[in-house]
Amino acid sequence: MSWITVCGGGNGAHALIGTLLLRDNRIQIRLYLPIEEERSRFAEAISCQPSFELRVTGKVYSVASKRIHVTADPKEAARSSVIIMVVPAFAHEPILLQLAPYLTKENTIAALPARSGLEYQACDILGKVGQNGCVLVGFQTLPWACRIKEFGRSVIIHGTKKRVGAACLPKKEIGEKAKIFSTLLGMDVIPYRSMLELSLANTGQLIHPGIMYSVFRNRRTEVFPSEDEVPLFYASVDGEAAEFLSRMSDEVLTIKDTVEQERPGFKIPSVVHLSQWLLDAYGDDIRGTANLARMFQSNQGYQTLRVPVKKVDSGYRVNVKVRYLTEDLPFGLLVTKGIASAVGVETPTIDEVITKTSAWIGKEYLINGRLIGRDVITTRAPQRYGIDSLEGLVR
């Protein structure tokens, strides 16, 4: 019997639970849910139904619910050698603080996905409590496009990436950890050379805020009469939006090139243009490859996911206070902006997205293009942790 701790109760956590239990019948899940309401809901759901259901591209798989054990005890959660956080990036800090006193060199703690800047935050927290022995793994992205069908009971996986990148601290561990997680997840886990590479290769920071801004900035007040008329999110990318996303990606590539030029021998090869990443991640699921817009529009994994909305009296309106902005700005683009500032690279398109969309969610990160806004302290920009040079980033 092998125990794995999963931290989180959202869409990704449901998909991970189903995937782990389906792939190996020896695995038991410790589900760490410190929030009482979420914990009670999940415990009640699995107590009332003998099976947990995983739906993948039309096929239905069932695994025994009794293999899921819900807990709020961080000491118990830390008893598993593998601990996987599948939570929004803002929840990494409290979970790391809760688990830190009980972590040892026997633990591998992973963030699926890591987003950007996880290494700065984790070292800050774990260093303070003297528990530096564990291995930290960060994944570039969530492997699935997924949605809960029934909380605690059923999840639908709409699309699965062919491969996902991961990095490690200490970095020497990545080869072994990539093999372990490839087996657990049933997909290729590609080893990255450093956590800096992982942060810059975070494509969600480009795609989510970039689409929210380039496609939906003029439709934020539009009311859609029914859910069926709410536009698709990814498939709404047109030529103009694709050009905007491409410019954001080009700015990240400029950061990469500057780092590699300034530090010969320090390579970050997995940071590629967004169009190449889509092809690498989704492969044959993309039916049209003529340009970036067609890649988004023809990606079969993107065909059911709509722009996030909120209910209003007359229908549905675009909801800007969602993780596409509340997570992918402070734990994505702001980290990239911080890295760019540390190495002296200008990022005008990224700055435009940060400035405009942060105002939508009531945050101030940039003032005249500089990281001096009042809310920088809530981000994982390296400057928050006293890192403002290439040497600090590489260290």
QUIVEN-V484177 format. One line per field, one symbol per residue. phi: phi as a letter, one per 40 degrees, with the letter a starting at -180 (. if undefined). psi: psi as a letter, one per 20 degrees, with the letter a starting at -180 (. if undefined). Layout:
phi->???
psi->???
//
This chain:
phi->.bcbcbbhbcdccdccdccccccacccbbcccbccdccccccccccccbcbbbbbbfgcbbbbccccbbcabccccdccccbbbcbbdcccccccccccdcbcbcccbbbbbccgbgdccccccccccbgbccccbbbbcaccbcaaccadgbabbbcabccaacabbbccccccccccccccccgacbccccacccccccccdcccccccdcccbccbcccbcdacccccccccccbcccccccccdcccccccdccccccbdgcbbcccbcdcccdcccbfccccbbcaccccccbcccbcbcbccbbcbdcibbdbccbcdbcbcccbacccccccdccbgbcbcccdcccccccccbgbbbbbfgbcbccbdccbbddccbgbaacccccc
psi->ppppppoqkaghgggggggghhhoiipqpooonipgggggggggghhipiqppppoliqpqpqphijpopqjohgghihqhppoomrqhiigghgghhhgiiqaiiqopqpnrhbqjhhggghgghhhjkmjhrppppqhrpiqoqppgppihqqpohqpqhqpqqrqpqhiihgghhgghgggikrpoppqhrhgggghjnhhhggghgggghgjhjjhiqpphrhhipqqfgiioagghhhghhhghhhhhhgghgghhhmpioqmhiorqhhhggghhiciiohpjhrhghgghjohijiiprpprqprhjcpqpoimrhhghgifhkehhgggggghhjkpqmhgggggggghhhhjkqogqoljqmjrhjhijakphhhjjokrhghgh.
//
